[in-house]
Amino acid sequence: MKITSKALAKSFAILAVGAVALTGCTTASQQQPSSSSHGSASFDPTTVAKDDTLAAAVPEAIKSRGTLIIGADTSYAPAEFLGGSDGRTPLGYDVDLGKAIAATLGLKLDVQTADFNGILPALGSKYDLGISSFTITKERLDAVNMVSYFNAGVLWAVAKGNPKNFSLDDVCGKSIGVQTGTVEADDVTARSKKCTDAGKPAVNIVSLAKQADVTTRLANGGLDAMSADSPVTRYAISQTGDKLETLGEETDAAQQGIAVAKSDTAFAEVIAKVLNKLMADGNYKKVLESWSNTAGAIDKAVVNPAAAS
């Protein structure tokens, strides 16, 4: 899910079939938090009124189905994760924004757990939207439409007290955890190449499919540090009983986007209008406030804005 390092937006083999596995989130083996943790009350979509004009602009296939289907990698708290009393209910600010979007369009919502790298290639066929902390990169814009909705940056974490004396000025030979497919993974790979080019040991990159597993590995002492999107890092720290702490300041802030199939720019424009309506009526801010993430709020949703460089 991920937002992240100004650097290196992931390069991937181009989409003949539209298959581009753009990265952005994290993975971690920590137990996913329940709905009672950090953002206890899920956003109530019944407070959002249907907008008949915007609802009329929804593609006929979605309108006749009556359900908006969203693909999300639900391992990326606090944006999207599984919790609740059954431990299987999608929660998070991305999920709540999805509820608000669906309510505005007079639709039911179906959030489907998906592998992060499989969401974008399935837009238009399996999912109507991809809402999974996708950093807006040039590669992704070449593959899909992106509607900006949130800002995030890269934020590193180490064990409390930094017992291994990890420094970003000396990463060579260190064990660093990242979620597979994220911008952070690309950044650490680039740092490792600088090490080997200088004749120093490569970084031991521990790339895991779930951010929760990265977090757990760090909390258990198996890593020197981890790198993730800033909301994820801050949330991970709160969910590990302060066994972790941030290292340095947030860097490389970039916009994240809701993904829509490349062939459906008109629907992307509808989603942008919905988001701007939610921003204007205060519901957007309510969602972010409930998850303690107002720092990532933006003022206006835009279709295909300039990408992170």
N, C-alpha and C positions, 0 to 999 in steps of 0.2 A: 503494500500500500504505500507509501511513500514518499514522500516529498523529498526533498533533500539536496544533496550536495551539488552546489553550483556546477560542479564539474560534471562531467561525464554522464551524460544521459545515456542510458544503455543502448548499445548498438545491437540490432538484431536483424536476422535475416528477413528480408522483406516479404511482405505479405502477398504472396500470390493469392492465397485464399483468404487474405485478410488476416492471416495469423501472425500477430506480432505479440510477443509476450512481454509487454512493458511492465516495468517493475515499480514498486513503490511501497510495499508494506514491510512488516516484519514478521518474525515467528518467534515463539518462545514457549518453553515448556512449563512455564509457570501455570498454575491452575487458573483457569479463566475466572474472573471475578463474577460474583452474582449481581443481580440487580440492586442489591442492597448496598453495594459498594460504589463509591464515587459517582454520583449521579443517580441517586436512589430512585427517583420518580421518573419513569419514562415519559416522554412527551405525549400529551393527549391529543391525537389528531382530530378528535371531535370538536376541538376549539377552532379548527380551520374550516372556513366556509368554502363551498364549491364556487368556482368562478365559471359561469356558464360559457362565456366567450372563449376562455382558454380551453375548457373541456371540449368545446365544439371543434377545436383545432387538432385534437388528438387523432393520430392515424386510425383509420377504420378498424384495422385488425385488433388493435388494443382496445378500442372503444367497444367493439362487439363482445370481446372477451370479458371486459369489465374489470380486469385486473392488470396492474402494472407489475411486471416481473423484473426484479433487480438481481444482478449477480454481485456477490460480495465475498471476499475472503474473510470469513468471520473468526479470525484469529488475531485481530489487530486492535485490541482495546487501547483507547476508549472510542475509536471510530466505529468499529464493527466487531462484535464478538458474541459468543454464545453464553448465556447466563439464565437468570430467572430461577424459579423454584425447580424446574426440570433440568436446568443446565443446558438446555437446547434451544432456548428462545433467542433470536437475534436481537441484540441491544447495541446502543452506542449512538453517537451524534449523527453519523451517516445514516443509520437506520431511521432515526427520528426525522431527519430531513426527508428521507424517502417517504415516510408516512405523511408528512406535510405536503409534499409534492402530489402524492396520490390523492389526498383529500381535496386539494385545490382542483384537481382534474376530475373529481367525482368517481374515483376508481378505488378498488380494494388494492392492497399491497401484498406481494409475495416476494420475500427476500430469500433467495436461494444461496446456500453456502457453496462456494466454488473455489477451485484452485486459482490463486491470484493470476498466474500466467495464462489461464484458460478463459478469462472473462472477456477480454477485448475481441479475440477471434470469434466468439459466440454471439456478439451483439447483432441484433436483427434477426437471428435465427432462434436462439434460445433465450436471450435476455433483451429486454427493452432498453435498460440502462445498466451501466456499470458504475456503482458507487462504492469505491473501495480505496480511498486515499490515493488516487492516481496523480502523481506529479505530472504537470503539463510539460511535455518535452516535444521537441521537433519530431522525433520518431513516432510518438503517439499521434501527433497531429497529422502525420502522413497517413496513419492507419484508420483513425476514427475522428469524429467530432468531439471536442471537449468544451464543456461549459464550466467556467471558473466559479468556485464557490467557497474556497478556504485557502488560507495561507499557512504554510508550515516550513520549518527549517530542519537542519541537521543538528542533533544534540547527542553528545557522547555521554556514556555513563561508566563508572567503575564501582568496585565494591566500596562500601562505606569506609572512609579514611584512606582510600587508595593504598591498600597494604602492599601492592606490587609496584608502587611508584611509577605507574604508567604515565607516559608523557606523549602528547601528539607530535613532539619534536623528535621522538625516538621510537618509531613503531616497528622497526626492523626486528624480525625474530619474535615478535610478540603474537599472542593469540587474541584475535579480535573476532567478535561475533556479529553477524549481520543476517538479515533475512534474505533468502535466495531471491534473486530477480529484482532487488531494489536498487535505487540510485546509490544508496550507501554501499551496497556490495560492489558496484562499479568503482566508487571512490576508493575503497580499501584495496581493490585490485590494482588501481593506478598507483597507490602509495607503495604497494608491494613491488611493483615494477621499478619504481624509483630506487628502492632498496637494492634489488638485484643488479640494476644498471650500475650502481655505485659499488658493487662487489660486496654488499652486505647480505645477511640472511633475509630470505623472503618473509613476509608476514604469514603467519599461520592463520589463514582465513577459515573460520568456522562458519560455514554457510548452511543455515537450517531453514526448512520450509515454513516454520511457524515462529513468529516473534516471541511467543510465549516460551518456546524452548530456548531461544537465545537468552532471554531474561533469566530463566532458571539456571542455565549453565553459568552465567556470570555470578548470580547470587550464591551458587554452590562452590565458587572458587575455581571453576574450570576455564575461565577466560581472564585475560588481562583487562579487557574493556569491550564495550559494544557500541555500535553506532546505529541510530534509528531516527525516524522523524521525531521532531520535538514533542508533539502531543503524546506519542507513544512512550518516549523515554520518561517523561514526567509522570505519566500514569503508571508505568512499570515500577518506578521508585515508590509510589504510594501503595502499590499492591504487594510489595515485598517487605512491608514492615520497616521501611527505611534501611534495608540491607545494602541499598545502592545509593549513589549520589552522582550528580552531574559533574562533568569535567569540562571546564571552559564554558563559553557562551554559545547560544544558538547561532548558527551560521547558515549562509546560503539559502535564505528564505525564498520560497517559490510558491507559485499557485498550484493548487490541486483542482482537478476537474471531474465533473460527471461525464462519463463517456456515452456517446450515442453512435450508432452505426454511421459509417462514412457516407452511406447512400441516403441518409435521412437528416440532412441539414435543417429541413423545415421543423422536424420534431425537436431538434436541438434548440432552435429558436424559441419554441414553445416552452421548453424547460427553463431557458434563461428568463423568459417573461414570468414564469411561475416563481422562480427564485427571487427575482426583483420585487415581485408582489409580497413575498414572505419577508423580505428585508424591510419593505416599506411599512408593513402592518405589525412588525415586531415579533412575528413568530420565529423567524430565523434566529434572532438574538436569544429568544427564550430557549430554543433547542441547545444552542451553544452554552448558555448559562447553566443549564441543567447538567452539563458534562464538564463544567469548569474549563471551558475552552474558548472563551470570548476573545482571547488574544489572537486567534486565527481568523477572526471575522474580516470580511471584505465589504466594500461599499456597493459594489455593482457586479452582477453576474454578466459575463461576456462570452459569446460563442467564439471559440478558437482564438484566444488572445495570444500575445507573443509568448513563446516558450522560454523556459529556463535555459540559460546558455551554459 
